[in-house]
Amino acid sequence: MAAVTRNERPTLVILGALGDLTTRLLIPGLAGLVRGHDTQVELLGSGREELDDDQWRERVAQAAGPDPGSALEALIRDTRYVQADATDPAELERLLAACSGPPVLYLALSPAVAAQACRALAEVALPADARLVMEKPFGTDLAEAKELNRLITTLVPEDQVYRVDHYLGMSTVLNIIGLRFANRVLESVLDSDHVAGVDILLDESLGLEGRAGYYDQAGALVDMLQSHALHVLSFLAMEPPSSLDAQDLRDGAAAVLRATRVWQNDPVGSSRRARYTAGTVGDRSLPSYVDEDGVDPDRGTETFAEVTVEVNTWRWAGVPFRLRAGKALRRLDKHVVITFREPKWVPEGLLGCTHTDRVHIGLDPEVLRLDFNVNGPADPRTVERVQMTVQLAPGDLPPYGQVLAGVLTGNPTLSVRGDAAEQTWRIVEPVLRAWRDGHVPLQEYVAGSDGPASDRSPE
């Protein structure tokens, strides 16, 4: 990544700088970017809380980690903190005046506060080169996402808006493009003639971890499937793009989402929801979700969500895509499973051919595995199951480092375009309505288990 000169150096303004997102993800991602890519950027933190520059620098240094190096040391030395209310136009103007370079406004705020901040920015004269970064979820439903898109594009042009989904910065998600389109042996069989089903499984071992303020309002469906899982699906199912330029790649992803809907238009029969009860995950004892601090038990928030969708294109018509995410499960395991159809015919006398071929794409941990059948060593008429596994090397940047690299260099390839953000809400809204109306029962599962029982679980 080419460094920018001092007078072109952007100012990254983090609104909500004292929140968990900034400390846990944004600063470490920025630190990796500055360490490894000689990125020149000014950092400005802002929040409603009172804090002096030295206290802010200490927080940044702790979040960045040890052995910062000279470039990161300079970033920490020069960073400043400006107390400001992100929903107050006058205070936003004061914050913009503190920027020495093109402002990159990162709204590390809750969805409701982020929307208020955008309305306040509409009363501010933003510089022509300003960029706006929005965290997911983008809005709270389809109507709000459309209104938010309309508002944002009155502030800055669409190509200066970065809707963040950090899964698009995961190196293994990006590897899907190479895996699909650079290997004829795979690309030639990735269609409805050969694939029986696709599973996108985002299992987490962590519980609520003090995030009730956000999570109890969102739940697993909005937090994980409406954003992350559907964007992974768009990479898996897109047609070959002409190039990896932002427009080609985002056009392909958006086309997939436009073709996606709930399986057989049946949100009741094609979805499940559940929440965890008290249990043990590894060596940690977790209380029941309803007993977590800040949770309203009557809200009925799910911690496990599963939705099956279909992609109505020539390539994928008739193939079920199951999206699943859950908290407090037995282990962290985020992966994609492509299950192929059974062979058209197996010679008589060939025994043991009871398993179908599968490709596993591990997102976290990062691994690629192929399950297939070979003749057994003892009796050549007996087929045995074997696995070929490749450990994938992690990218040189964490996901948020990849995201910030695009933001700071003006490359929107890994950000979500406005129409795609609206489509993800359109896809899940029938499920959300069915759940709100009580048509899908809220099941329970013990923390540390594999979740509620399912009649279909990939190996």
DASULHU-V266734 format. One line per field, one symbol per residue. psi: psi as a letter, one per 40 degrees, with the letter a starting at -180 (. if undefined). burial: 1 if it has 9 or more other C-alpha atoms within 8 Angstrom, else 0. Layout:
psi->???
burial->???
This chain:
psi->hhiiideehihhhhhfeeiddddddddddddddddeefhhihhhiiidihiiddddddddddddiigdiddddddddeiihhhiheehdddddddddeheahhhhhggiidddddddddddeeigiideiihhhiiigaeadddddddddddeediideehhhhhedeehddddddddddeehddddeegieddhdihhhhghieiadfefddddeddidddddddcdddddddddeiihidieidddddddddddddehiihffgddeeiiiiiiiiahhbehhhiideeihehhdedfhiehihhhiihgiddehehhhhhhiiifidihhhihhhhiiiidhhihehiegeiiiihhhhdhihihhhhihihiddheehhihihhhhhhhiieiiddddddddddefhedeihiddddddddddeddddddddeeehihiiihheaeaiiiehhi.
burial->000000001111111110000111111111111110111111111111000010011011101100010011101100111111111110111010001011111111101011111111110100000111111111100101110110111011000111111111111111011111101001101111011111111111110100010011011111111111111111111100100001011101111110111110001101111111111110000111100100100000111111111111000110111111111111111111111110000000010010011111111101111111101100001111100000000000111111111111001111111101111111111110011000010101111110100000000
